[in-house]
């Protein structure tokens, strides 16, 4: 379970970096790295979203 939490935290960090790059310089990091596999790009974005929801749930319920 600890490794799942670590992966989730890194996905949230990836999402934050992605949003920061998109807003500041208009660069899509995930799309540029995985652009030749559009399905994989969607999966990564979906995992980032789920990790963010899980992190929000953990913060709101005070679970660690």
CHARMM-style PDB file with segment names, atoms N, HN, CA, C and O in Angstrom:
ATOM      1  N   UNK     1       0.829  -1.197   0.000  1.00  0.00      PROA
ATOM      2  CA  UNK     1       0.000   0.000   0.000  1.00  0.00      PROA
ATOM      3  C   UNK     1       0.870   1.256   0.000  1.00  0.00      PROA
ATOM      4  O   UNK     1       0.474   2.290  -0.539  1.00  0.00      PROA
ATOM      5  N   UNK     2       2.051   1.164   0.604  1.00  0.00      PROA
ATOM      6  HN  UNK     2       2.372   0.325   1.041  1.00  0.00      PROA
ATOM      7  CA  UNK     2       2.930   2.327   0.655  1.00  0.00      PROA
ATOM      8  C   UNK     2       3.393   2.727  -0.739  1.00  0.00      PROA
ATOM      9  O   UNK     2       3.489   3.915  -1.048  1.00  0.00      PROA
ATOM     10  N   UNK     3       3.681   1.731  -1.586  1.00  0.00      PROA
ATOM     11  HN  UNK     3       3.603   0.767  -1.335  1.00  0.00      PROA
ATOM     12  CA  UNK     3       4.135   2.047  -2.941  1.00  0.00      PROA
ATOM     13  C   UNK     3       3.017   2.700  -3.752  1.00  0.00      PROA
ATOM     14  O   UNK     3       3.287   3.558  -4.593  1.00  0.00      PROA
ATOM     15  N   UNK     4       1.779   2.310  -3.514  1.00  0.00      PROA
ATOM     16  HN  UNK     4       1.559   1.613  -2.831  1.00  0.00      PROA
ATOM     17  CA  UNK     4       0.654   2.928  -4.204  1.00  0.00      PROA
ATOM     18  C   UNK     4       0.512   4.396  -3.804  1.00  0.00      PROA
ATOM     19  O   UNK     4       0.202   5.243  -4.641  1.00  0.00      PROA
ATOM     20  N   UNK     5       0.735   4.690  -2.544  1.00  0.00      PROA
ATOM     21  HN  UNK     5       0.986   4.002  -1.863  1.00  0.00      PROA
ATOM     22  CA  UNK     5       0.697   6.078  -2.080  1.00  0.00      PROA
ATOM     23  C   UNK     5       1.820   6.886  -2.697  1.00  0.00      PROA
ATOM     24  O   UNK     5       1.622   8.042  -3.072  1.00  0.00      PROA
ATOM     25  N   UNK     6       2.993   6.294  -2.805  1.00  0.00      PROA
ATOM     26  HN  UNK     6       3.155   5.355  -2.501  1.00  0.00      PROA
ATOM     27  CA  UNK     6       4.132   6.983  -3.409  1.00  0.00      PROA
ATOM     28  C   UNK     6       3.863   7.273  -4.881  1.00  0.00      PROA
ATOM     29  O   UNK     6       4.137   8.376  -5.353  1.00  0.00      PROA
ATOM     30  N   UNK     7       3.337   6.308  -5.602  1.00  0.00      PROA
ATOM     31  HN  UNK     7       3.115   5.411  -5.218  1.00  0.00      PROA
ATOM     32  CA  UNK     7       2.999   6.504  -7.017  1.00  0.00      PROA
ATOM     33  C   UNK     7       1.943   7.593  -7.153  1.00  0.00      PROA
ATOM     34  O   UNK     7       2.025   8.436  -8.046  1.00  0.00      PROA
ATOM     35  N   UNK     8       0.962   7.576  -6.277  1.00  0.00      PROA
ATOM     36  HN  UNK     8       0.894   6.891  -5.551  1.00  0.00      PROA
ATOM     37  CA  UNK     8      -0.088   8.582  -6.309  1.00  0.00      PROA
ATOM     38  C   UNK     8       0.475   9.982  -6.081  1.00  0.00      PROA
ATOM     39  O   UNK     8       0.080  10.932  -6.757  1.00  0.00      PROA
ATOM     40  N   UNK     9       1.381  10.103  -5.144  1.00  0.00      PROA
ATOM     41  HN  UNK     9       1.701   9.331  -4.595  1.00  0.00      PROA
ATOM     42  CA  UNK     9       1.986  11.417  -4.877  1.00  0.00      PROA
ATOM     43  C   UNK     9       2.788  11.904  -6.077  1.00  0.00      PROA
ATOM     44  O   UNK     9       2.733  13.087  -6.413  1.00  0.00      PROA
ATOM     45  N   UNK    10       3.532  11.012  -6.729  1.00  0.00      PROA
ATOM     46  HN  UNK    10       3.576  10.051  -6.456  1.00  0.00      PROA
ATOM     47  CA  UNK    10       4.306  11.405  -7.899  1.00  0.00      PROA
ATOM     48  C   UNK    10       3.394  11.773  -9.067  1.00  0.00      PROA
ATOM     49  O   UNK    10       3.721  12.665  -9.849  1.00  0.00      PROA
ATOM     50  N   UNK    11       2.260  11.099  -9.192  1.00  0.00      PROA
ATOM     51  HN  UNK    11       1.994  10.374  -8.557  1.00  0.00      PROA
ATOM     52  CA  UNK    11       1.306  11.462 -10.241  1.00  0.00      PROA
ATOM     53  C   UNK    11       0.729  12.852  -9.997  1.00  0.00      PROA
ATOM     54  O   UNK    11       0.514  13.611 -10.942  1.00  0.00      PROA
ATOM     55  N   UNK    12       0.478  13.187  -8.739  1.00  0.00      PROA
ATOM     56  HN  UNK    12       0.652  12.571  -7.971  1.00  0.00      PROA
ATOM     57  CA  UNK    12      -0.007  14.532  -8.416  1.00  0.00      PROA
ATOM     58  C   UNK    12       1.065  15.571  -8.744  1.00  0.00      PROA
ATOM     59  O   UNK    12       0.755  16.639  -9.272  1.00  0.00      PROA
ATOM     60  N   UNK    13       2.312  15.266  -8.434  1.00  0.00      PROA
ATOM     61  HN  UNK    13       2.564  14.399  -8.005  1.00  0.00      PROA
ATOM     62  CA  UNK    13       3.413  16.174  -8.774  1.00  0.00      PROA
ATOM     63  C   UNK    13       3.507  16.340 -10.292  1.00  0.00      PROA
ATOM     64  O   UNK    13       3.675  17.455 -10.785  1.00  0.00      PROA
ATOM     65  N   UNK    14       3.399  15.239 -11.029  1.00  0.00      PROA
ATOM     66  HN  UNK    14       3.262  14.333 -10.628  1.00  0.00      PROA
ATOM     67  CA  UNK    14       3.422  15.309 -12.487  1.00  0.00      PROA
ATOM     68  C   UNK    14       2.291  16.191 -13.007  1.00  0.00      PROA
ATOM     69  O   UNK    14       2.495  17.000 -13.912  1.00  0.00      PROA
ATOM     70  N   UNK    15       1.113  16.034 -12.440  1.00  0.00      PROA
ATOM     71  HN  UNK    15       0.948  15.377 -11.705  1.00  0.00      PROA
ATOM     72  CA  UNK    15      -0.026  16.854 -12.845  1.00  0.00      PROA
ATOM     73  C   UNK    15       0.195  18.333 -12.562  1.00  0.00      PROA
ATOM     74  O   UNK    15      -0.176  19.188 -13.366  1.00  0.00      PROA
ATOM     75  N   UNK    16       0.799  18.630 -11.418  1.00  0.00      PROA
ATOM     76  HN  UNK    16       1.100  17.935 -10.765  1.00  0.00      PROA
ATOM     77  CA  UNK    16       1.083  20.028 -11.078  1.00  0.00      PROA
ATOM     78  C   UNK    16       2.109  20.627 -12.028  1.00  0.00      PROA
ATOM     79  O   UNK    16       1.954  21.764 -12.474  1.00  0.00      PROA
ATOM     80  N   UNK    17       3.153  19.871 -12.339  1.00  0.00      PROA
ATOM     81  HN  UNK    17       3.279  18.948 -11.977  1.00  0.00      PROA
ATOM     82  CA  UNK    17       4.156  20.357 -13.283  1.00  0.00      PROA
ATOM     83  C   UNK    17       3.530  20.552 -14.658  1.00  0.00      PROA
ATOM     84  O   UNK    17       3.791  21.551 -15.328  1.00  0.00      PROA
ATOM     85  N   UNK    18       2.716  19.609 -15.072  1.00  0.00      PROA
ATOM     86  HN  UNK    18       2.505  18.797 -14.528  1.00  0.00      PROA
ATOM     87  CA  UNK    18       2.041  19.704 -16.377  1.00  0.00      PROA
ATOM     88  C   UNK    18       1.178  20.959 -16.456  1.00  0.00      PROA
ATOM     89  O   UNK    18       1.238  21.692 -17.443  1.00  0.00      PROA
ATOM     90  N   UNK    19       0.384  21.208 -15.434  1.00  0.00      PROA
ATOM     91  HN  UNK    19       0.335  20.613 -14.631  1.00  0.00      PROA
ATOM     92  CA  UNK    19      -0.474  22.396 -15.439  1.00  0.00      PROA
ATOM     93  C   UNK    19       0.339  23.679 -15.402  1.00  0.00      PROA
ATOM     94  O   UNK    19      -0.008  24.656 -16.065  1.00  0.00      PROA
ATOM     95  N   UNK    20       1.419  23.681 -14.632  1.00  0.00      PROA
ATOM     96  HN  UNK    20       1.702  22.887 -14.093  1.00  0.00      PROA
ATOM     97  CA  UNK    20       2.286  24.856 -14.581  1.00  0.00      PROA
ATOM     98  C   UNK    20       2.928  25.151 -15.926  1.00  0.00      PROA
ATOM     99  O   UNK    20       2.955  26.299 -16.368  1.00  0.00      PROA
ATOM    100  N   UNK    21       3.443  24.118 -16.572  1.00  0.00      PROA
ATOM    101  HN  UNK    21       3.420  23.185 -16.212  1.00  0.00      PROA
ATOM    102  CA  UNK    21       4.049  24.316 -17.891  1.00  0.00      PROA
ATOM    103  C   UNK    21       3.019  24.768 -18.925  1.00  0.00      PROA
ATOM    104  O   UNK    21       3.307  25.618 -19.768  1.00  0.00      PROA
ATOM    105  N   UNK    22       1.828  24.199 -18.854  1.00  0.00      PROA
ATOM    106  HN  UNK    22       1.594  23.509 -18.169  1.00  0.00      PROA
ATOM    107  CA  UNK    22       0.780  24.586 -19.806  1.00  0.00      PROA
ATOM    108  C   UNK    22       0.380  26.047 -19.616  1.00  0.00      PROA
ATOM    109  O   UNK    22       0.163  26.758 -20.596  1.00  0.00      PROA
ATOM    110  N   UNK    23       0.284  26.493 -18.388  1.00  0.00      PROA
ATOM    111  HN  UNK    23       0.461  25.915 -17.591  1.00  0.00      PROA
ATOM    112  CA  UNK    23      -0.173  27.859 -18.146  1.00  0.00      PROA
ATOM    113  C   UNK    23       0.912  28.897 -18.410  1.00  0.00      PROA
ATOM    114  O   UNK    23       0.605  30.001 -18.861  1.00  0.00      PROA
ATOM    115  N   UNK    24       2.166  28.569 -18.141  1.00  0.00      PROA
ATOM    116  HN  UNK    24       2.416  27.673 -17.776  1.00  0.00      PROA
ATOM    117  CA  UNK    24       3.240  29.550 -18.289  1.00  0.00      PROA
ATOM    118  C   UNK    24       3.779  29.611 -19.713  1.00  0.00      PROA
ATOM    119  O   UNK    24       3.890  30.693 -20.288  1.00  0.00      PROA
ATOM    120  N   UNK    25       4.111  28.466 -20.280  1.00  0.00      PROA
ATOM    121  HN  UNK    25       4.020  27.587 -19.812  1.00  0.00      PROA
ATOM    122  CA  UNK    25       4.741  28.464 -21.602  1.00  0.00      PROA
ATOM    123  C   UNK    25       3.943  27.723 -22.673  1.00  0.00      PROA
ATOM    124  O   UNK    25       4.369  27.667 -23.826  1.00  0.00      PROA
ATOM    125  N   UNK    26       2.798  27.157 -22.312  1.00  0.00      PROA
ATOM    126  HN  UNK    26       2.452  27.203 -21.375  1.00  0.00      PROA
ATOM    127  CA  UNK    26       1.974  26.452 -23.287  1.00  0.00      PROA
ATOM    128  C   UNK    26       2.582  25.141 -23.762  1.00  0.00      PROA
ATOM    129  O   UNK    26       2.338  24.719 -24.892  1.00  0.00      PROA
ATOM    130  N   UNK    27       3.371  24.495 -22.913  1.00  0.00      PROA
ATOM    131  HN  UNK    27       3.570  24.839 -21.995  1.00  0.00      PROA
ATOM    132  CA  UNK    27       4.045  23.246 -23.273  1.00  0.00      PROA
ATOM    133  C   UNK    27       3.342  22.070 -22.627  1.00  0.00      PROA
ATOM    134  O   UNK    27       3.148  22.051 -21.412  1.00  0.00      PROA
ATOM    135  N   UNK    28       2.958  21.088 -23.433  1.00  0.00      PROA
ATOM    136  HN  UNK    28       3.116  21.103 -24.420  1.00  0.00      PROA
ATOM    137  CA  UNK    28       2.291  19.880 -22.948  1.00  0.00      PROA
ATOM    138  C   UNK    28       3.344  18.790 -22.761  1.00  0.00      PROA
ATOM    139  O   UNK    28       3.732  18.127 -23.723  1.00  0.00      PROA
ATOM    140  N   UNK    29       3.804  18.605 -21.526  1.00  0.00      PROA
ATOM    141  HN  UNK    29       3.488  19.144 -20.744  1.00  0.00      PROA
ATOM    142  CA  UNK    29       4.870  17.661 -21.228  1.00  0.00      PROA
ATOM    143  C   UNK    29       4.459  16.225 -21.534  1.00  0.00      PROA
ATOM    144  O   UNK    29       5.172  15.514 -22.242  1.00  0.00      PROA
ATOM    145  N   UNK    30       3.328  15.801 -21.012  1.00  0.00      PROA
ATOM    146  HN  UNK    30       2.749  16.379 -20.436  1.00  0.00      PROA
ATOM    147  CA  UNK    30       2.880  14.424 -21.210  1.00  0.00      PROA
ATOM    148  C   UNK    30       2.595  14.170 -22.690  1.00  0.00      PROA
ATOM    149  O   UNK    30       2.958  13.124 -23.226  1.00  0.00      PROA
ATOM    150  N   UNK    31       1.953  15.119 -23.336  1.00  0.00      PROA
ATOM    151  HN  UNK    31       1.657  15.969 -22.900  1.00  0.00      PROA
ATOM    152  CA  UNK    31       1.657  14.968 -24.754  1.00  0.00      PROA
ATOM    153  C   UNK    31       2.903  14.903 -25.607  1.00  0.00      PROA
ATOM    154  O   UNK    31       2.944  14.164 -26.591  1.00  0.00      PROA
ATOM    155  N   UNK    32       3.918  15.667 -25.245  1.00  0.00      PROA
ATOM    156  HN  UNK    32       3.884  16.267 -24.446  1.00  0.00      PROA
ATOM    157  CA  UNK    32       5.139  15.640 -26.039  1.00  0.00      PROA
ATOM    158  C   UNK    32       5.949  14.372 -25.793  1.00  0.00      PROA
ATOM    159  O   UNK    32       6.618  13.880 -26.702  1.00  0.00      PROA
ATOM    160  N   UNK    33       5.898  13.839 -24.579  1.00  0.00      PROA
ATOM    161  HN  UNK    33       5.355  14.238 -23.840  1.00  0.00      PROA
ATOM    162  CA  UNK    33       6.625  12.605 -24.288  1.00  0.00      PROA
ATOM    163  C   UNK    33       5.930  11.371 -24.855  1.00  0.00      PROA
ATOM    164  O   UNK    33       6.584  10.441 -25.326  1.00  0.00      PROA
ATOM    165  N   UNK    34       4.605  11.372 -24.806  1.00  0.00      PROA
ATOM    166  HN  UNK    34       4.074  12.128 -24.424  1.00  0.00      PROA
ATOM    167  CA  UNK    34       3.837  10.192 -25.214  1.00  0.00      PROA
ATOM    168  C   UNK    34       2.913  10.475 -26.393  1.00  0.00      PROA
ATOM    169  O   UNK    34       1.949   9.741 -26.610  1.00  0.00      PROA
ATOM    170  N   UNK    35       3.190  11.524 -27.152  1.00  0.00      PROA
ATOM    171  HN  UNK    35       3.973  12.121 -26.976  1.00  0.00      PROA
ATOM    172  CA  UNK    35       2.296  11.966 -28.222  1.00  0.00      PROA
ATOM    173  C   UNK    35       2.000  10.935 -29.282  1.00  0.00      PROA
ATOM    174  O   UNK    35       0.941  10.978 -29.907  1.00  0.00      PROA
ATOM    175  N   UNK    36       2.925   9.999 -29.502  1.00  0.00      PROA
ATOM    176  HN  UNK    36       3.786   9.964 -28.994  1.00  0.00      PROA
ATOM    177  CA  UNK    36       2.680   8.997 -30.531  1.00  0.00      PROA
ATOM    178  C   UNK    36       1.717   7.904 -30.055  1.00  0.00      PROA
ATOM    179  O   UNK    36       1.280   7.068 -30.846  1.00  0.00      PROA
ATOM    180  N   UNK    37       1.393   7.917 -28.768  1.00  0.00      PROA
ATOM    181  HN  UNK    37       1.748   8.597 -28.125  1.00  0.00      PROA
ATOM    182  CA  UNK    37       0.436   6.963 -28.197  1.00  0.00      PROA
ATOM    183  C   UNK    37      -0.700   7.727 -27.514  1.00  0.00      PROA
ATOM    184  O   UNK    37      -0.690   7.875 -26.292  1.00  0.00      PROA
ATOM    185  N   UNK    38      -1.673   8.211 -28.276  1.00  0.00      PROA
ATOM    186  HN  UNK    38      -1.681   8.091 -29.268  1.00  0.00      PROA
ATOM    187  CA  UNK    38      -2.733   9.036 -27.677  1.00  0.00      PROA
ATOM    188  C   UNK    38      -3.533   8.319 -26.586  1.00  0.00      PROA
ATOM    189  O   UNK    38      -3.995   8.956 -25.639  1.00  0.00      PROA
ATOM    190  N   UNK    39      -3.695   7.022 -26.711  1.00  0.00      PROA
ATOM    191  HN  UNK    39      -3.319   6.505 -27.479  1.00  0.00      PROA
ATOM    192  CA  UNK    39      -4.425   6.290 -25.672  1.00  0.00      PROA
ATOM    193  C   UNK    39      -3.645   6.308 -24.358  1.00  0.00      PROA
ATOM    194  O   UNK    39      -4.234   6.449 -23.286  1.00  0.00      PROA
ATOM    195  N   UNK    40      -2.339   6.167 -24.440  1.00  0.00      PROA
ATOM    196  HN  UNK    40      -1.861   6.053 -25.310  1.00  0.00      PROA
ATOM    197  CA  UNK    40      -1.511   6.204 -23.235  1.00  0.00      PROA
ATOM    198  C   UNK    40      -1.527   7.586 -22.588  1.00  0.00      PROA
ATOM    199  O   UNK    40      -1.485   7.699 -21.363  1.00  0.00      PROA
ATOM    200  N   UNK    41      -1.587   8.641 -23.409  1.00  0.00      PROA
ATOM    201  HN  UNK    41      -1.621   8.549 -24.404  1.00  0.00      PROA
ATOM    202  CA  UNK    41      -1.689  10.003 -22.879  1.00  0.00      PROA
ATOM    203  C   UNK    41      -2.976  10.144 -22.073  1.00  0.00      PROA
ATOM    204  O   UNK    41      -2.975  10.714 -20.983  1.00  0.00      PROA
ATOM    205  N   UNK    42      -4.076   9.619 -22.619  1.00  0.00      PROA
ATOM    206  HN  UNK    42      -4.077   9.155 -23.505  1.00  0.00      PROA
ATOM    207  CA  UNK    42      -5.360   9.676 -21.902  1.00  0.00      PROA
ATOM    208  C   UNK    42      -5.300   8.892 -20.602  1.00  0.00      PROA
ATOM    209  O   UNK    42      -5.847   9.327 -19.588  1.00  0.00      PROA
ATOM    210  N   UNK    43      -4.643   7.746 -20.623  1.00  0.00      PROA
ATOM    211  HN  UNK    43      -4.199   7.393 -21.447  1.00  0.00      PROA
ATOM    212  CA  UNK    43      -4.525   6.923 -19.414  1.00  0.00      PROA
ATOM    213  C   UNK    43      -3.716   7.663 -18.352  1.00  0.00      PROA
ATOM    214  O   UNK    43      -4.080   7.651 -17.176  1.00  0.00      PROA
ATOM    215  N   UNK    44      -2.625   8.304 -18.759  1.00  0.00      PROA
ATOM    216  HN  UNK    44      -2.329   8.314 -19.714  1.00  0.00      PROA
ATOM    217  CA  UNK    44      -1.809   9.057 -17.803  1.00  0.00      PROA
ATOM    218  C   UNK    44      -2.623  10.195 -17.194  1.00  0.00      PROA
ATOM    219  O   UNK    44      -2.601  10.400 -15.980  1.00  0.00      PROA
ATOM    220  N   UNK    45      -3.344  10.938 -18.044  1.00  0.00      PROA
ATOM    221  HN  UNK    45      -3.361  10.771 -19.030  1.00  0.00      PROA
ATOM    222  CA  UNK    45      -4.174  12.026 -17.522  1.00  0.00      PROA
ATOM    223  C   UNK    45      -5.256  11.494 -16.582  1.00  0.00      PROA
ATOM    224  O   UNK    45      -5.564  12.125 -15.571  1.00  0.00      PROA
ATOM    225  N   UNK    46      -5.825  10.352 -16.907  1.00  0.00      PROA
ATOM    226  HN  UNK    46      -5.575   9.840 -17.728  1.00  0.00      PROA
ATOM    227  CA  UNK    46      -6.843   9.754 -16.047  1.00  0.00      PROA
ATOM    228  C   UNK    46      -6.235   9.350 -14.705  1.00  0.00      PROA
ATOM    229  O   UNK    46      -6.843   9.577 -13.658  1.00  0.00      PROA
ATOM    230  N   UNK    47      -5.044   8.755 -14.726  1.00  0.00      PROA
ATOM    231  HN  UNK    47      -4.551   8.571 -15.576  1.00  0.00      PROA
ATOM    232  CA  UNK    47      -4.376   8.362 -13.484  1.00  0.00      PROA
ATOM    233  C   UNK    47      -4.016   9.577 -12.642  1.00  0.00      PROA
ATOM    234  O   UNK    47      -4.127   9.535 -11.417  1.00  0.00      PROA
ATOM    235  N   UNK    48      -3.587  10.656 -13.283  1.00  0.00      PROA
ATOM    236  HN  UNK    48      -3.496  10.689 -14.278  1.00  0.00      PROA
ATOM    237  CA  UNK    48      -3.284  11.889 -12.553  1.00  0.00      PROA
ATOM    238  C   UNK    48      -4.552  12.416 -11.884  1.00  0.00      PROA
ATOM    239  O   UNK    48      -4.510  12.852 -10.734  1.00  0.00      PROA
ATOM    240  N   UNK    49      -5.673  12.378 -12.594  1.00  0.00      PROA
ATOM    241  HN  UNK    49      -5.707  12.024 -13.529  1.00  0.00      PROA
ATOM    242  CA  UNK    49      -6.938  12.833 -12.021  1.00  0.00      PROA
ATOM    243  C   UNK    49      -7.381  11.984 -10.840  1.00  0.00      PROA
ATOM    244  O   UNK    49      -7.819  12.515  -9.819  1.00  0.00      PROA
ATOM    245  N   UNK    50      -7.269  10.676 -10.976  1.00  0.00      PROA
ATOM    246  HN  UNK    50      -6.913  10.245 -11.805  1.00  0.00      PROA
ATOM    247  CA  UNK    50      -7.644   9.774  -9.880  1.00  0.00      PROA
ATOM    248  C   UNK    50      -6.730   9.990  -8.678  1.00  0.00      PROA
ATOM    249  O   UNK    50      -7.188   9.980  -7.535  1.00  0.00      PROA
ATOM    250  N   UNK    51      -5.437  10.186  -8.936  1.00  0.00      PROA
ATOM    251  HN  UNK    51      -5.065  10.194  -9.864  1.00  0.00      PROA
ATOM    252  CA  UNK    51      -4.497  10.434  -7.837  1.00  0.00      PROA
ATOM    253  C   UNK    51      -4.834  11.743  -7.129  1.00  0.00      PROA
ATOM    254  O   UNK    51      -4.739  11.827  -5.904  1.00  0.00      PROA
ATOM    255  N   UNK    52      -5.225  12.758  -7.886  1.00  0.00      PROA
ATOM    256  HN  UNK    52      -5.302  12.689  -8.881  1.00  0.00      PROA
ATOM    257  CA  UNK    52      -5.627  14.022  -7.277  1.00  0.00      PROA
ATOM    258  C   UNK    52      -6.879  13.881  -6.431  1.00  0.00      PROA
ATOM    259  O   UNK    52      -6.962  14.436  -5.335  1.00  0.00      PROA
ATOM    260  N   UNK    53      -7.844  13.143  -6.937  1.00  0.00      PROA
ATOM    261  HN  UNK    53      -7.777  12.692  -7.827  1.00  0.00      PROA
ATOM    262  CA  UNK    53      -9.068  12.902  -6.154  1.00  0.00      PROA
ATOM    263  C   UNK    53      -8.766  12.121  -4.884  1.00  0.00      PROA
ATOM    264  O   UNK    53      -9.306  12.423  -3.819  1.00  0.00      PROA
ATOM    265  N   UNK    54      -7.910  11.125  -4.997  1.00  0.00      PROA
ATOM    266  HN  UNK    54      -7.471  10.880  -5.861  1.00  0.00      PROA
ATOM    267  CA  UNK    54      -7.535  10.326  -3.841  1.00  0.00      PROA
ATOM    268  C   UNK    54      -6.806  11.189  -2.805  1.00  0.00      PROA
ATOM    269  O   UNK    54      -7.050  11.064  -1.605  1.00  0.00      PROA
ATOM    270  N   UNK    55      -5.916  12.059  -3.273  1.00  0.00      PROA
ATOM    271  HN  UNK    55      -5.718  12.160  -4.248  1.00  0.00      PROA
ATOM    272  CA  UNK    55      -5.212  12.955  -2.365  1.00  0.00      PROA
ATOM    273  C   UNK    55      -6.152  13.926  -1.683  1.00  0.00      PROA
ATOM    274  O   UNK    55      -6.013  14.198  -0.491  1.00  0.00      PROA
ATOM    275  N   UNK    56      -7.117  14.454  -2.438  1.00  0.00      PROA
ATOM    276  HN  UNK    56      -7.230  14.233  -3.406  1.00  0.00      PROA
ATOM    277  CA  UNK    56      -8.102  15.367  -1.849  1.00  0.00      PROA
ATOM    278  C   UNK    56      -8.950  14.644  -0.807  1.00  0.00      PROA
ATOM    279  O   UNK    56      -9.226  15.186   0.264  1.00  0.00      PROA
ATOM    280  N   UNK    57      -9.356  13.433  -1.123  1.00  0.00      PROA
ATOM    281  HN  UNK    57      -9.132  12.993  -1.992  1.00  0.00      PROA
ATOM    282  CA  UNK    57     -10.140  12.638  -0.174  1.00  0.00      PROA
ATOM    283  C   UNK    57      -9.335  12.389   1.108  1.00  0.00      PROA
ATOM    284  O   UNK    57      -9.861  12.511   2.215  1.00  0.00      PROA
ATOM    285  N   UNK    58      -8.059  12.040   0.943  1.00  0.00      PROA
ATOM    286  HN  UNK    58      -7.632  11.941   0.044  1.00  0.00      PROA
ATOM    287  CA  UNK    58      -7.211  11.767   2.104  1.00  0.00      PROA
ATOM    288  C   UNK    58      -7.044  13.014   2.956  1.00  0.00      PROA
ATOM    289  O   UNK    58      -7.050  12.935   4.185  1.00  0.00      PROA
ATOM    290  N   UNK    59      -6.896  14.165   2.309  1.00  0.00      PROA
ATOM    291  HN  UNK    59      -6.891  14.229   1.311  1.00  0.00      PROA
ATOM    292  CA  UNK    59      -6.747  15.415   3.091  1.00  0.00      PROA
ATOM    293  C   UNK    59      -8.044  15.765   3.814  1.00  0.00      PROA
ATOM    294  O   UNK    59      -8.019  16.190   4.969  1.00  0.00      PROA
ATOM    295  N   UNK    60      -9.173  15.586   3.139  1.00  0.00      PROA
ATOM    296  HN  UNK    60      -9.193  15.240   2.201  1.00  0.00      PROA
ATOM    297  CA  UNK    60     -10.450  15.964   3.753  1.00  0.00      PROA
ATOM    298  C   UNK    60     -10.857  15.025   4.882  1.00  0.00      PROA
ATOM    299  O   UNK    60     -11.520  15.448   5.828  1.00  0.00      PROA
ATOM    300  N   UNK    61     -10.472  13.772   4.797  1.00  0.00      PROA
ATOM    301  HN  UNK    61      -9.933  13.427   4.028  1.00  0.00      PROA
ATOM    302  CA  UNK    61     -10.832  12.816   5.846  1.00  0.00      PROA
ATOM    303  C   UNK    61      -9.686  12.597   6.837  1.00  0.00      PROA
ATOM    304  O   UNK    61      -9.801  11.792   7.761  1.00  0.00      PROA
ATOM    305  N   UNK    62      -8.578  13.321   6.635  1.00  0.00      PROA
ATOM    306  HN  UNK    62      -8.485  13.974   5.884  1.00  0.00      PROA
ATOM    307  CA  UNK    62      -7.405  13.257   7.521  1.00  0.00      PROA
ATOM    308  C   UNK    62      -6.770  11.869   7.528  1.00  0.00      PROA
ATOM    309  O   UNK    62      -6.167  11.472   8.525  1.00  0.00      PROA
ATOM    310  N   UNK    63      -6.901  11.120   6.415  1.00  0.00      PROA
ATOM    311  HN  UNK    63      -7.391  11.443   5.605  1.00  0.00      PROA
ATOM    312  CA  UNK    63      -6.253   9.822   6.318  1.00  0.00      PROA
ATOM    313  C   UNK    63      -4.876  10.009   5.692  1.00  0.00      PROA
ATOM    314  O   UNK    63      -4.693  10.853   4.815  1.00  0.00      PROA
ATOM    315  N   UNK    64      -3.911   9.217   6.147  1.00  0.00      PROA
ATOM    316  HN  UNK    64      -4.059   8.531   6.860  1.00  0.00      PROA
ATOM    317  CA  UNK    64      -2.552   9.334   5.613  1.00  0.00      PROA
ATOM    318  C   UNK    64      -2.129   8.091   4.917  1.00  0.00      PROA
ATOM    319  OT1 UNK    64      -1.011   8.018   4.407  1.00  0.00      PROA
TER     320      UNK     64
END
